[in-house]
Amino acid sequence: MSNASAIFKACVQAIQRGELIEREGRNDKEFHFQNWFKRRLETLDINFDSPGRNSYPDFRLVRFTEGFELKGLAYPGREADYDCNSQVPRGEHNGRQVYYVFGRYPVNPDGNNYPVLDLVLCHGSFLNADNTYVHKNKSFRGFGSYGDILVRDRKMYVAPTPFALAEGTAHRRTLIVPNGHAVDSDMVEVGTLTRREVDQVVVAYSFDLRTNELATTKVANPNAGREHVFKAYRVGDDPADAVTLRARNQILAGLMAAEAVVEDDED
């Protein structure tokens, strides 16, 4: 049993009713969309653990092995990718199925109440099929002229959003789950998305402190060519236009363009 489609429908119905995000103030840059989603869980009378600043996923259901990670995105703005902080996206974590909820809202609202413009609720395996990687931050001491400076390797992951991966998600409300995943009978299928694993995967990287060059080590992917099939759904009274997966070269071009914009802003 999965609560994903019921929660998705509750989100869509709230958007249709015009239930707004309520920002506590301009300094509330993280929890406003989470609070909006929290109210959806409360209306469904689903027990959950409230999110903490460093918890993953953000919302963990109590009676079900499911969790929901929230990603609010200002629009127009950065929408092709998002910072994952210290957690690589995945479809399972600590035995719990993980779903990601992406919601876009106006970048410059005229107050502290504003709408959810569009929404994608997707299973984490749509973003990354590997559940085995364990993130750890490492460090070493010995850098610098006197050999007493600590260097921390604190990894930051940047992953594509469903808006970059799939055509037809912008300005719509879409549920994306693995093929065969249980959904409510009134959901309308609007697409089949097949993601294929690459031939080589990165297993290590190194950084040269003299040249500031970063190098990666790749090995053959034992699952090279494996296909992961997903289905896209909408509620019955929403537009049923198709959702399609973008070609890999198109996805990568969009991500590199987004990365270039971020680098220009940081210069």
C-alpha positions in Angstrom: 0.0 0.0 0.0 1.2 3.5 -0.9 0.0 6.9 0.2 1.7 8.7 -2.7 -1.3 9.1 -5.0 -3.7 10.1 -2.1 -1.2 12.7 -0.9 -0.6 13.9 -4.5 -4.4 14.3 -5.0 -4.6 16.3 -1.7 -1.9 18.7 -3.0 -3.7 19.1 -6.3 -7.0 19.7 -4.7 -5.5 22.3 -2.4 -4.0 24.1 -5.4 -7.3 24.0 -7.2 -9.0 25.5 -4.1 -6.4 28.3 -4.1 -4.9 27.4 -0.7 -1.8 29.5 -0.6 1.7 29.1 0.8 2.0 31.2 4.0 5.5 32.6 4.5 6.2 33.8 8.0 8.4 36.5 6.7 11.0 37.3 4.0 13.6 35.4 6.0 11.6 32.2 5.8 13.4 30.7 2.8 13.1 27.0 3.6 10.0 26.0 5.6 7.1 27.8 3.9 6.6 25.1 1.3 7.1 22.4 3.9 4.4 24.0 6.0 2.0 24.0 3.1 2.7 20.3 2.5 2.4 19.5 6.2 -1.2 20.8 6.1 -2.0 18.4 3.3 -0.9 15.5 5.5 -2.9 16.8 8.4 -6.1 17.0 6.3 -5.6 13.3 5.4 -5.2 12.5 9.1 -1.8 10.7 8.4 0.5 10.4 11.3 4.1 11.7 10.5 7.2 12.8 12.2 7.7 16.6 11.9 10.7 17.6 9.9 13.9 18.8 11.6 16.6 20.9 10.0 18.8 18.0 9.2 16.3 15.2 8.9 16.0 13.1 5.8 13.5 12.7 4.3 11.7 15.8 5.6 8.4 14.0 6.4 8.5 10.4 7.6 5.1 8.6 7.9 4.6 6.7 11.1 2.5 3.7 10.1 3.9 3.4 6.6 7.5 2.9 5.4 7.3 6.0 3.3 9.0 9.4 3.4 8.6 12.7 1.5 11.5 15.1 0.7 10.3 18.7 -0.1 11.9 21.0 -2.7 10.5 24.4 -3.2 11.6 26.3 -6.3 11.2 30.0 -7.0 9.8 30.6 -10.6 11.1 32.1 -12.8 14.6 31.1 -11.5 16.7 28.1 -10.9 14.6 25.1 -11.9 16.8 22.7 -13.9 18.6 21.5 -10.8 18.7 21.8 -7.0 21.2 21.4 -4.2 20.9 18.1 -2.3 23.2 19.2 0.5 24.6 15.9 1.9 22.1 13.4 0.6 22.1 12.0 -2.9 18.6 11.5 -4.2 17.4 7.9 -3.9 14.2 5.9 -3.9 14.9 4.1 -0.6 16.5 5.2 2.7 16.7 3.1 5.9 14.1 0.7 4.5 11.7 3.6 3.7 10.4 4.4 0.2 11.3 8.0 -0.6 9.3 10.4 -2.7 10.3 13.9 -3.7 7.8 16.8 -3.9 8.8 19.7 -6.1 6.7 22.8 -6.0 7.2 26.1 -7.8 6.0 29.4 -6.5 6.5 33.1 -7.6 10.0 34.3 -7.2 8.9 37.9 -6.3 5.5 37.6 -4.5 3.8 40.8 -3.5 3.3 39.6 0.0 3.7 36.6 2.3 0.9 34.5 0.8 1.3 33.1 -2.7 0.2 30.1 -4.8 1.9 26.9 -5.7 2.3 27.3 -9.5 3.0 23.7 -10.4 3.9 20.5 -8.7 5.7 17.2 -9.3 5.6 14.3 -6.8 8.0 11.6 -8.0 9.6 8.5 -6.6 13.2 9.1 -5.7 14.4 6.4 -8.1 13.3 8.6 -10.9 16.1 10.9 -9.9 18.7 8.2 -9.1 18.3 4.4 -9.2 21.2 3.6 -6.8 20.3 3.1 -3.2 23.6 1.7 -2.0 25.8 4.8 -1.8 26.4 6.0 1.8 27.4 9.6 2.2 30.2 10.5 4.6 32.2 13.7 5.1 35.9 13.1 5.6 38.9 15.3 6.6 42.6 15.4 7.0 45.0 17.5 9.0 48.4 18.6 7.7 47.8 21.3 5.1 49.6 24.6 5.1 53.0 25.9 5.8 53.0 24.6 9.4 51.1 21.4 8.6 48.4 22.0 11.1 45.4 23.1 8.9 42.4 20.8 8.6 40.9 20.2 5.2 37.3 19.0 5.2 35.8 17.2 2.2 32.2 18.2 2.5 30.4 17.0 -0.6 27.5 18.9 -2.2 25.4 17.1 -4.7 23.4 18.9 -7.4 20.7 16.9 -9.1 18.3 17.6 -12.0 14.7 18.3 -11.2 11.7 16.6 -12.9 11.2 19.9 -14.8 14.6 19.4 -16.5 14.1 15.6 -17.0 10.6 15.5 -18.4 8.8 17.6 -21.0 5.2 18.4 -20.0 5.7 18.9 -16.2 5.9 22.7 -16.3 2.6 24.4 -15.4 1.0 21.1 -14.6 0.6 18.8 -11.6 2.1 15.4 -12.2 2.8 12.2 -10.2 5.7 10.0 -11.4 6.2 6.5 -10.0 7.8 3.3 -11.0 5.9 1.1 -13.4 3.6 -1.2 -11.5 3.5 1.1 -8.5 0.0 1.2 -6.9 -2.0 4.3 -7.6 -5.6 5.2 -6.9 -8.0 4.0 -9.6 -9.1 7.5 -10.6 -5.7 8.6 -11.6 -5.1 9.2 -15.4 -2.0 7.9 -17.0 -0.3 10.5 -19.2 3.1 9.1 -20.0 5.7 6.4 -19.9 9.2 7.5 -19.0 12.2 5.1 -19.4 15.5 6.0 -17.8 18.5 4.0 -18.9 21.7 3.5 -16.8 25.0 4.8 -18.3 27.9 2.6 -19.4 30.3 4.0 -16.8 29.9 5.3 -13.3 32.1 7.6 -11.1 33.6 5.7 -8.2 36.3 8.2 -7.0 37.6 11.7 -7.4 40.7 13.6 -6.5 41.6 17.2 -6.2 45.1 18.7 -6.9 45.7 21.5 -4.4 48.5 22.9 -6.6 46.5 23.3 -9.8 42.9 23.3 -8.4 42.1 20.5 -10.9 39.4 17.9 -10.1 39.7 14.5 -11.6 37.3 11.6 -11.6 37.8 7.8 -11.8 35.2 5.8 -13.7 34.5 2.0 -13.9 32.1 0.0 -16.0 28.6 0.1 -14.6 27.5 -3.5 -13.8 23.9 -2.4 -14.6 24.9 -0.6 -17.9 21.9 -0.3 -20.2 19.4 -1.4 -17.5 16.0 0.4 -18.1 13.9 1.8 -15.3 10.4 2.5 -16.4 8.1 5.1 -14.8 4.5 6.1 -15.3 3.3 9.7 -15.1 -0.3 10.4 -13.8 -2.6 13.3 -13.3 -5.9 13.7 -11.5 -9.0 13.2 -13.7 -10.0 16.9 -14.0 -6.5 18.2 -14.8 -5.2 18.5 -18.4 -4.1 15.1 -19.8 -1.4 16.3 -22.2 1.5 13.9 -22.4 4.6 13.8 -20.2 7.8 12.6 -22.1 11.4 12.1 -21.0 13.9 14.4 -22.6 16.8 12.9 -24.5 20.0 12.6 -22.3 22.0 15.0 -24.4 19.2 17.6 -24.0 19.1 17.1 -20.3 22.8 17.5 -19.9 22.8 20.6 -22.1 20.2 22.2 -19.9 22.1 21.3 -16.7 25.3 22.7 -18.0 23.6 25.9 -19.1 22.1 26.2 -15.6 25.5 25.6 -14.0 27.0 28.3 -16.1 24.4 30.8 -14.9 25.2 29.9 -11.3 28.9 30.3 -11.8 28.4 33.7 -13.5 26.3 34.8 -10.5 29.1 33.7 -8.1 31.9 35.5 -10.0 
